[in-house]
Amino acid sequence: MMVCSLCPRLCRAERTETAGRGHCRMPELPVVARAALHMWEEPPISGTRGSGTVFFSGCGLDCVFCQNDQISHRDFGKGVTVERLREICQALIAQGAHNINFVNPTHYAHVVARLLEEPLPVPVVWNSGGYDRVETLRALEGKVDIYLPDLKYLTPALAERYSGAADYPAAAAAAIREMVRQTGPCQMEDGLLKRGTVIRHLVLPGHLAEAKGVMDFVAGEFPAGTVLFSLMSQYLPQGRAGEFPQLDRWLRGSEARAAQAYMEALGLEGFTQEGSAADAGYIPPFDLTGV
């Protein structure tokens, strides 16, 4: 049993090996919904053969628009041992994965740390919602090569309304600073990211000002060449978005173009998406593949 304080909720839930507790509702041992090569991450992460993605179930955030609602909030997945998780990673590497990409790993930081006591032969990606504790991340120093956090909001009221976490902006900003401290500037090799931090922001409909504020923060916080920025326009109404009229629509092309123009004007280096990315076909099928 563990008394959990891994994420900023600090709920100190007593998580047993098989019984879920706390805000994330997950047990101490990992619950996984899918493990497969994934071609739709940023180009230097997916590469030509794919990123070896391992999707954990459960979440410490309550994002009403979550595209992975089936696993993050409805808890679909299968419990595995740490030994089985290592076998899953090894199978992905044997399939040609450029890296091992742990998706939504925050509440399983203790599992990732234990797994990586024996390093993997490919880079490790920490793909989180950004709602991470600095103290938890420090326990991973030297084990994670690439950090891929969201920076969803900088406005506490929006973070509370849409993710149930008014402290998200402060927590995510502190976490991302720690991630960048650990990795240093991005390092590329043969078109692939080997080390560094890529900050993602999903543009929400009707919230262009928030997207601009996030970009202002990143441009002002990190010198040019330090991080990469991924501006995502793949939003489509999912989860509980229908309960929030402003979110119950697709992103307009004009909103996406305005955000991309602002990113370019700031000189942020990174990635943008085409409008075709807003398609449910890009959401992985959570069917226990590879588990």
C-alpha positions in Angstrom: 0.0 0.0 0.0 1.1 3.6 -0.7 -0.1 6.8 0.8 -0.1 8.9 -2.4 1.1 12.5 -2.8 2.4 12.1 -6.4 0.3 14.9 -8.0 -0.6 18.4 -6.8 -3.9 17.2 -5.3 -1.9 15.8 -2.4 -4.9 13.7 -1.5 -2.8 11.2 0.5 -5.1 8.3 -0.6 -4.2 4.8 0.6 -3.7 3.0 -2.8 -3.4 -0.7 -2.5 -2.0 -3.0 -5.2 -5.4 -3.7 -6.7 -7.8 -1.2 -5.1 -8.2 2.3 -6.5 -8.2 5.3 -4.2 -7.9 9.0 -4.4 -8.8 11.5 -7.1 -7.3 9.4 -9.9 -9.2 6.3 -8.6 -6.3 4.1 -9.5 -4.6 1.3 -7.5 -0.9 1.2 -6.8 -0.1 -1.2 -9.6 -0.5 0.2 -13.2 -3.7 0.0 -15.2 -3.1 0.2 -18.9 -5.6 0.6 -21.8 -3.4 0.4 -24.8 0.2 -0.2 -25.9 1.1 0.3 -29.5 3.2 2.2 -32.1 1.7 5.6 -32.6 2.3 7.8 -35.7 0.5 10.9 -34.6 2.8 12.5 -32.1 5.0 15.4 -33.1 7.2 14.4 -36.1 10.5 14.0 -34.2 8.8 11.8 -31.7 6.8 9.6 -34.0 9.6 9.5 -36.6 9.1 6.9 -39.4 8.4 3.9 -37.3 6.2 5.3 -34.5 6.4 6.2 -30.8 5.8 3.2 -28.4 2.9 4.6 -26.5 1.7 3.1 -23.3 -1.7 4.6 -22.2 -2.3 4.6 -18.5 -5.9 4.7 -17.1 -7.2 7.2 -14.6 -6.3 10.9 -14.2 -5.8 13.5 -11.6 -7.5 16.1 -13.7 -11.2 16.4 -14.6 -10.9 17.9 -18.1 -14.5 18.2 -19.4 -13.3 17.9 -23.1 -10.9 15.0 -22.7 -10.4 13.0 -25.9 -9.3 10.0 -23.9 -12.4 10.2 -21.6 -12.9 6.4 -21.8 -9.7 5.7 -19.9 -9.1 8.9 -18.0 -12.5 9.3 -16.4 -14.4 6.0 -17.1 -11.3 4.0 -16.0 -11.2 1.4 -18.8 -8.0 -0.6 -18.7 -6.3 -3.7 -17.4 -4.2 -4.1 -14.3 -0.6 -5.3 -14.9 2.5 -5.9 -12.8 5.6 -3.8 -13.2 7.3 -6.9 -14.7 4.5 -7.2 -17.3 4.9 -3.4 -18.0 8.6 -4.0 -18.8 7.6 -6.8 -21.2 5.2 -4.5 -22.9 7.9 -1.9 -23.4 10.3 -4.5 -24.7 7.7 -5.7 -27.2 7.2 -2.1 -28.5 11.0 -1.7 -28.9 11.2 -5.0 -30.8 8.5 -3.6 -33.1 10.8 -0.7 -33.9 9.5 2.1 -31.5 11.8 5.1 -31.6 11.0 5.7 -27.9 8.7 4.6 -25.1 6.0 7.1 -24.5 4.2 7.0 -21.2 0.9 8.7 -21.7 -0.8 10.3 -18.6 1.8 8.8 -16.2 1.6 11.3 -13.3 -0.2 9.0 -10.9 2.1 6.2 -11.9 5.4 8.1 -11.3 6.4 5.5 -8.7 5.9 2.7 -11.3 7.9 4.5 -14.0 10.7 5.2 -11.6 10.9 1.6 -10.6 10.7 0.4 -14.2 13.5 2.7 -15.2 15.9 1.5 -12.5 17.0 -0.7 -15.4 17.3 1.8 -18.3 15.6 1.1 -21.6 17.6 1.2 -24.8 15.5 4.0 -26.4 14.5 7.5 -25.1 11.7 7.7 -22.5 8.9 10.2 -23.0 6.9 11.6 -20.1 3.6 12.6 -21.8 1.5 14.3 -19.2 -1.3 16.9 -18.7 1.3 19.2 -17.0 -0.3 18.7 -13.6 2.8 17.4 -12.0 4.6 18.0 -8.7 8.2 19.3 -8.9 9.1 16.9 -6.1 7.8 13.9 -8.0 9.6 15.0 -11.2 12.9 15.3 -9.3 12.6 11.6 -8.4 12.7 10.9 -12.1 15.7 13.0 -12.9 18.1 11.0 -15.2 15.4 8.5 -16.1 13.2 10.6 -18.4 14.8 11.9 -21.7 11.9 13.8 -23.2 9.1 15.7 -21.4 5.9 16.3 -23.4 3.6 18.3 -21.0 0.4 20.2 -21.8 0.1 23.8 -20.7 -3.6 24.0 -20.9 -4.3 27.3 -19.1 -2.7 30.2 -17.3 -6.0 31.5 -15.9 -7.1 29.8 -12.6 -10.8 30.3 -13.2 -10.6 28.5 -16.6 -8.6 25.7 -15.0 -11.2 25.3 -12.3 -14.1 25.4 -14.7 -12.8 23.0 -17.3 -10.4 20.8 -15.3 -11.4 21.1 -11.7 -8.0 22.4 -10.7 -7.7 26.1 -10.0 -4.0 25.5 -9.0 -3.2 24.1 -12.4 -1.5 27.2 -13.9 0.9 27.5 -11.0 1.5 23.8 -10.8 2.1 23.3 -14.5 4.4 26.3 -14.8 6.6 25.1 -11.9 6.6 21.5 -13.3 7.6 22.7 -16.8 10.4 24.8 -15.4 11.7 21.6 -13.6 11.3 19.5 -16.8 13.4 22.0 -18.8 16.0 22.2 -16.0 16.4 18.4 -16.2 16.6 18.0 -20.0 18.2 21.2 -21.0 17.8 22.4 -24.7 16.3 20.0 -27.2 18.7 17.7 -28.8 18.0 16.2 -32.3 19.7 13.3 -34.0 18.7 12.1 -37.5 15.5 14.0 -37.3 14.5 12.5 -34.0 14.2 14.2 -30.6 16.6 12.5 -28.2 16.3 14.8 -25.3 14.4 17.9 -24.4 11.0 19.4 -23.5 8.1 20.0 -25.9 5.3 22.1 -24.5 1.8 21.4 -25.9 -1.2 23.7 -26.0 -4.6 22.7 -27.3 -6.5 25.7 -28.6 -10.0 25.7 -27.1 -13.0 27.2 -29.1 -13.7 30.7 -28.0 -10.4 30.9 -26.0 -7.9 32.4 -28.4 -6.8 35.0 -25.8 -5.8 32.1 -23.5 -3.8 30.5 -26.2 -2.0 33.8 -26.8 -1.3 34.1 -23.1 0.2 30.6 -23.0 2.4 31.5 -26.0 3.5 34.8 -24.4 4.5 32.8 -21.2 6.5 30.3 -23.1 8.3 32.9 -25.2 9.1 35.0 -22.2 10.1 32.2 -19.9 12.4 30.1 -22.1 15.1 31.6 -24.3 15.0 30.7 -28.0 16.2 27.3 -28.8 15.5 25.9 -25.3 12.1 24.2 -25.8 9.8 23.3 -28.7 6.2 24.4 -28.7 3.3 22.4 -30.2 0.2 24.3 -31.0 -2.7 21.9 -31.3 -5.8 22.6 -33.3 -7.3 19.1 -33.0 -10.1 20.0 -30.6 -13.4 18.4 -31.1 -16.2 18.1 -28.6 -15.6 15.0 -26.4 -16.4 13.9 -22.9 -18.6 16.4 -21.1 -18.0 19.2 -23.5 -21.7 19.3 -24.4 -22.5 20.6 -20.9 -20.4 23.8 -21.7 -21.9 25.7 -24.6 -18.7 27.6 -25.4 -16.9 24.2 -25.8 -19.6 22.4 -27.7 -18.3 23.1 -31.2 -15.3 22.5 -33.4 -12.5 25.0 -33.5 -13.1 27.5 -36.3 -10.4 27.8 -39.0 -10.1 31.5 -38.3 -9.2 30.7 -34.6 -6.6 28.2 -35.6 -5.1 30.5 -38.2 -5.0 33.4 -35.7 -3.2 31.2 -33.1 -0.7 30.0 -35.7 0.0 33.5 -36.8 0.6 34.6 -33.2 3.0 31.7 -32.7 4.9 32.7 -35.8 5.1 36.4 -34.8 6.5 35.4 -31.4 9.2 33.3 -33.1 8.3 30.1 -31.2 9.9 27.1 -32.8 7.9 24.0 -33.0 4.8 22.5 -34.6 1.3 23.3 -35.7 -1.6 21.1 -36.9 -3.8 21.1 -40.0 -7.5 21.3 -39.6 -7.8 17.7 -40.6 -6.3 16.7 -37.2 -9.7 17.5 -35.6 -11.1 14.0 -36.4 -12.2 11.3 -34.0 -10.3 8.9 -36.3 -7.1 10.1 -34.7 -8.2 9.0 -31.2 -6.6 5.6 -30.5 -9.0 2.7 -30.0 -8.7 1.8 -26.3 -9.1 -2.0 -26.7 -6.3 -3.4 -24.6 -4.1 -3.8 -27.7 -0.6 -4.8 -26.6 -1.6 -5.2 -22.9 
